[in-house]
Amino acid sequence: MTALLDEFHTKGPFGSHMSCANAFESIANIKQQLAQLKEDEATLRRGLAIFKIDLPPSKDIAKVEGVRHFIFSIVFLVCSCCY
């Protein structure tokens, strides 16, 4: 999770130097990685359920999903407005 956050902060679409296509590609990449993390978490949750151990949903994944959605909305508005 830490690697994803670091990558998002360094390669995310946070500047005007990035084209719309690259920004959407970056956001899609983060979305794909989040989906993989959620799948891994679900697999872990199923495995822990065998031992009656409850694993709550990751707050970090939810936080990054929220930020990703917010950034997507901004990029979408900027790109649809200006191009």
C-alpha positions as CSV (number, residue, x, y, z in Angstrom):
1,M,0.0,0.0,0.0
2,T,2.8,2.4,0.8
3,A,4.4,1.8,-2.6
4,L,1.1,2.7,-4.3
5,L,0.8,5.9,-2.2
6,D,4.3,6.9,-3.1
7,E,3.8,6.2,-6.8
8,F,0.5,8.2,-6.7
9,H,2.2,11.2,-5.1
10,T,5.1,11.1,-7.5
11,K,3.5,10.1,-10.8
12,G,-0.1,11.3,-10.2
13,P,-1.7,14.0,-12.4
14,F,-1.0,16.9,-10.1
15,G,0.4,19.4,-12.5
16,S,-0.3,21.3,-15.6
17,H,2.7,19.7,-17.3
18,M,0.7,16.5,-17.9
19,S,-1.5,16.1,-20.9
20,C,-5.1,15.0,-20.5
21,A,-4.4,11.6,-22.0
22,N,-1.5,11.0,-19.7
23,A,-3.5,12.1,-16.7
24,F,-6.3,9.7,-17.5
25,E,-3.8,7.0,-18.1
26,S,-2.2,7.6,-14.7
27,I,-5.6,7.6,-13.0
28,A,-6.5,4.3,-14.8
29,N,-3.3,2.8,-13.6
30,I,-4.0,3.7,-10.0
31,K,-7.5,2.3,-10.4
32,Q,-6.2,-1.0,-11.7
33,Q,-3.7,-1.2,-8.8
34,L,-6.4,-0.5,-6.3
35,A,-8.6,-3.2,-7.8
36,Q,-5.7,-5.6,-7.4
37,L,-5.2,-4.6,-3.8
38,K,-8.9,-5.0,-3.1
39,E,-8.8,-8.5,-4.6
40,D,-5.7,-9.4,-2.5
41,E,-7.5,-8.1,0.6
42,A,-10.6,-10.2,-0.2
43,T,-8.4,-13.3,-0.6
44,L,-6.7,-12.6,2.7
45,R,-10.1,-12.0,4.4
46,R,-11.4,-15.4,3.1
47,G,-8.3,-17.1,4.4
48,L,-8.5,-15.5,7.8
49,A,-12.2,-16.4,8.0
50,I,-11.1,-20.1,8.3
51,F,-9.6,-19.2,11.7
52,K,-12.5,-16.9,12.7
53,I,-10.4,-13.8,12.3
54,D,-12.2,-10.7,11.0
55,L,-10.3,-8.3,8.8
56,P,-11.9,-5.0,8.5
57,P,-11.8,-3.2,5.1
58,S,-8.6,-1.3,4.6
59,K,-8.9,2.4,5.4
60,D,-5.9,3.2,3.2
61,I,-7.5,1.6,0.2
62,A,-10.7,3.6,0.8
63,K,-8.8,6.8,1.3
64,V,-6.8,6.4,-2.0
65,E,-10.0,5.4,-3.8
66,G,-11.6,8.7,-2.6
67,V,-8.6,10.8,-3.6
68,R,-8.4,9.0,-7.0
69,H,-12.1,9.7,-7.6
70,F,-11.7,13.3,-6.6
71,I,-8.6,13.8,-8.9
72,F,-10.5,12.0,-11.8
73,S,-13.3,14.5,-11.4
74,I,-11.0,17.5,-11.5
75,V,-9.1,16.1,-14.5
76,F,-12.3,15.3,-16.3
77,L,-13.7,18.8,-15.7
78,V,-10.5,20.5,-16.8
79,C,-10.0,18.4,-19.9
80,S,-13.7,18.6,-21.0
81,C,-13.8,22.3,-20.4
82,C,-10.5,23.3,-22.0
83,Y,-10.0,20.9,-24.9
